[in-house]
Amino acid sequence: MCKIVTLLPNNTHLNSYTVYAKSAFEIVGVMEAPDMFTFLVTFLGVFVLYLLLVWGSGDADTAYWAIEEVFAGLILSLISAGVARMMLGKAENTKMFLKWPLFIVYVPIFLVYLAKANIDVAYRVITGRINPGIVRIKPGLKTDLGRTVLANSITLTPGTLTVDIDKEKGDLFVHWINVQETKSEEEKVKAVCGSFSDWARRLTE
């Protein structure tokens, strides 16, 4: 750690960042293959994003970035990558990183559902045609990450709110603005969250 500091100019701003460097490298720790992949993807992504945000902070004649900003970006990227490695480093979760093209496809689909849900909720607020209640759905997702993606997609969509989860069975408890009678569990899942469960499965399994 001291060697890194001695290679940089004598600057009080730089020295202030070294306080966090040791903890950042400790977070990295010893990594297996899934951990390393998650770490590298997150580190590079955060570092590039940080450099874009601080573009022009340096002297235009010598560099586009101030050395303090580059050093701060490295430390921030290390910490972010270390946290991501601990939370998403399991092999089952790295699948989502490999399926990022599917995620890009999912975003506009989610936005369409979001627009429809806003219109539906506005209609029901104006007309009073609501039948609120809490329903239990069984999406059949195998991973915690998949259930998290589904729960957040449901909550971000007006008219539905994920209030609890059965950790053993993976079932979700959802507050629904207009509870409807369904003939099967599959119909119930489709009525509550559309194709969200299918997309959560594609992205994480």
C-alpha positions as CSV (number, residue, x, y, z in Angstrom):
1,M,0.0,0.0,0.0
2,C,2.8,2.4,0.8
3,K,4.5,1.8,-2.5
4,I,1.4,2.9,-4.4
5,V,1.4,6.2,-2.4
6,T,5.1,7.0,-3.1
7,L,4.5,6.7,-6.9
8,L,1.9,9.5,-6.7
9,P,2.5,13.3,-6.4
10,N,2.7,14.7,-2.9
11,N,-0.9,15.8,-2.6
12,T,-3.0,16.0,0.5
13,H,-6.1,15.0,-1.5
14,L,-4.4,11.8,-2.7
15,N,-3.2,11.0,0.8
16,S,-6.8,11.3,2.2
17,Y,-7.9,8.4,-0.1
18,T,-5.3,6.0,1.2
19,V,-7.3,5.7,4.4
20,Y,-9.8,3.5,2.5
21,A,-7.3,1.6,0.4
22,K,-6.5,-1.2,2.9
23,S,-10.1,-2.0,3.6
24,A,-10.8,-2.0,-0.2
25,F,-8.1,-4.7,-0.8
26,E,-9.2,-6.7,2.2
27,I,-12.7,-6.8,0.7
28,V,-11.3,-8.4,-2.4
29,G,-9.9,-11.4,-0.5
30,V,-9.3,-14.8,-2.1
31,M,-11.7,-15.4,-5.1
32,E,-12.8,-18.4,-7.0
33,A,-13.8,-18.3,-10.7
34,P,-17.4,-17.0,-10.3
35,D,-16.2,-14.5,-7.7
36,M,-13.4,-13.3,-10.0
37,F,-15.8,-12.8,-12.9
38,T,-18.2,-10.8,-10.9
39,F,-15.4,-8.8,-9.4
40,L,-13.8,-7.9,-12.7
41,V,-17.0,-7.0,-14.5
42,T,-18.1,-4.8,-11.6
43,F,-14.7,-3.2,-11.2
44,L,-14.4,-2.3,-14.9
45,G,-18.0,-1.1,-15.1
46,V,-17.8,1.2,-12.1
47,F,-14.3,2.5,-13.0
48,V,-15.3,3.4,-16.6
49,L,-18.6,5.0,-15.4
50,Y,-16.7,7.1,-12.8
51,L,-14.1,8.3,-15.4
52,L,-17.0,9.4,-17.7
53,L,-18.6,11.3,-14.8
54,V,-15.4,13.2,-14.0
55,W,-14.3,13.8,-17.6
56,G,-12.5,17.1,-17.8
57,S,-11.4,17.3,-14.2
58,G,-7.7,17.4,-15.2
59,D,-5.6,19.9,-17.1
60,A,-6.8,19.9,-20.7
61,D,-3.2,20.3,-21.9
62,T,-1.8,17.2,-20.1
63,A,-4.7,14.9,-19.1
64,Y,-8.5,14.6,-19.2
65,W,-8.6,13.5,-15.6
66,A,-7.0,14.8,-12.4
67,I,-4.8,12.1,-10.8
68,E,-6.8,12.5,-7.6
69,E,-10.0,11.5,-9.5
70,V,-8.3,8.5,-11.1
71,F,-7.1,7.3,-7.7
72,A,-10.5,7.9,-6.1
73,G,-12.2,6.0,-8.9
74,L,-9.9,3.0,-8.4
75,I,-10.7,2.9,-4.7
76,L,-14.4,3.3,-5.3
77,S,-14.3,0.6,-8.0
78,L,-12.4,-1.8,-5.7
79,I,-15.0,-1.4,-2.9
80,S,-17.9,-1.7,-5.2
81,A,-16.5,-4.8,-6.9
82,G,-15.7,-6.3,-3.5
83,V,-19.3,-5.8,-2.3
84,A,-20.7,-7.2,-5.5
85,R,-18.4,-10.2,-5.2
86,M,-19.8,-11.0,-1.8
87,M,-23.4,-10.5,-2.7
88,L,-23.5,-11.8,-6.3
89,G,-20.4,-14.0,-6.5
90,K,-22.2,-17.3,-6.3
91,A,-22.1,-19.3,-9.5
92,E,-25.8,-19.3,-9.8
93,N,-25.9,-15.5,-9.7
94,T,-23.1,-15.0,-12.3
95,K,-25.5,-16.3,-15.0
96,M,-27.2,-13.0,-15.0
97,F,-24.0,-11.3,-16.0
98,L,-23.6,-13.7,-18.9
99,K,-27.2,-13.0,-20.1
100,W,-26.9,-9.2,-20.2
101,P,-28.3,-9.1,-23.8
102,L,-31.5,-10.6,-22.5
103,F,-31.6,-7.9,-19.8
104,I,-31.4,-5.2,-22.5
105,V,-34.4,-6.9,-24.2
106,Y,-36.3,-7.1,-20.9
107,V,-36.0,-3.4,-20.1
108,P,-38.4,-2.2,-22.9
109,I,-40.8,-5.0,-22.1
110,F,-40.9,-3.9,-18.5
111,L,-41.5,-0.3,-19.5
112,V,-44.5,-1.4,-21.6
113,Y,-46.0,-3.3,-18.6
114,L,-45.2,-0.2,-16.5
115,A,-47.1,2.1,-18.8
116,K,-50.1,-0.3,-19.0
117,A,-50.2,-0.6,-15.2
118,N,-50.2,3.2,-14.7
119,I,-53.2,3.5,-17.1
120,D,-55.0,0.6,-15.3
121,V,-54.4,2.1,-11.8
122,A,-55.6,5.5,-13.0
123,Y,-58.7,4.0,-14.4
124,R,-59.5,2.1,-11.2
125,V,-58.9,5.2,-9.0
126,I,-61.3,7.3,-11.2
127,T,-64.0,4.6,-11.4
128,G,-63.5,3.0,-8.0
129,R,-63.4,-0.5,-9.5
130,I,-61.0,-2.1,-7.1
131,N,-60.9,-5.3,-5.2
132,P,-57.7,-5.1,-3.1
133,G,-56.2,-8.0,-1.3
134,I,-53.1,-10.1,-0.7
135,V,-52.5,-13.2,-2.9
136,R,-49.9,-15.9,-2.7
137,I,-48.2,-16.8,-6.0
138,K,-45.9,-19.7,-6.8
139,P,-43.5,-18.6,-9.6
140,G,-41.3,-21.7,-9.2
141,L,-38.0,-19.8,-9.4
142,K,-35.0,-21.7,-8.2
143,T,-32.6,-18.9,-7.2
144,D,-32.8,-16.1,-4.7
145,L,-31.6,-13.7,-7.3
146,G,-34.5,-14.7,-9.6
147,R,-37.0,-14.2,-6.8
148,T,-35.4,-10.8,-6.1
149,V,-35.7,-9.7,-9.8
150,L,-39.4,-10.8,-9.8
151,A,-40.3,-9.2,-6.5
152,N,-38.7,-5.9,-7.6
153,S,-40.4,-6.0,-11.0
154,I,-43.8,-6.6,-9.3
155,T,-43.2,-3.8,-6.7
156,L,-42.1,-1.3,-9.3
157,T,-45.3,-1.8,-11.3
158,P,-48.3,0.2,-10.0
159,G,-51.1,-1.8,-8.7
160,T,-49.0,-4.6,-7.2
161,L,-46.6,-4.7,-4.2
162,T,-44.5,-7.6,-3.0
163,V,-45.0,-7.7,0.8
164,D,-43.4,-11.0,1.9
165,I,-41.7,-14.1,0.6
166,D,-41.7,-17.7,1.8
167,K,-38.0,-18.4,1.8
168,E,-38.4,-22.2,2.0
169,K,-40.9,-22.5,-0.9
170,G,-40.0,-19.4,-2.8
171,D,-43.6,-18.2,-2.9
172,L,-44.4,-14.5,-3.0
173,F,-47.1,-12.6,-1.1
174,V,-48.4,-9.8,-3.3
175,H,-50.8,-7.0,-2.5
176,W,-53.0,-6.7,-5.6
177,I,-55.2,-3.7,-6.3
178,N,-57.8,-5.8,-8.2
179,V,-57.9,-9.5,-7.0
180,Q,-59.4,-11.8,-9.6
181,E,-60.6,-15.4,-9.5
182,T,-58.3,-17.7,-11.4
183,K,-58.6,-21.4,-12.3
184,S,-55.0,-22.4,-11.9
185,E,-51.8,-21.2,-10.3
186,E,-50.3,-20.5,-13.6
187,E,-53.2,-18.2,-14.5
188,K,-52.8,-16.4,-11.1
189,V,-49.1,-15.8,-11.7
190,K,-49.9,-14.4,-15.2
191,A,-52.7,-12.2,-13.9
192,V,-50.5,-10.7,-11.1
193,C,-47.2,-10.2,-12.9
194,G,-47.7,-11.0,-16.6
195,S,-44.5,-12.5,-18.0
196,F,-42.2,-11.2,-15.3
197,S,-41.7,-14.6,-13.8
198,D,-40.7,-16.1,-17.2
199,W,-38.2,-13.3,-17.7
200,A,-36.8,-13.6,-14.1
201,R,-36.2,-17.3,-15.0
202,R,-34.5,-16.5,-18.3
203,L,-32.2,-14.0,-16.7
204,T,-31.1,-15.9,-13.6
205,E,-31.4,-19.7,-14.3
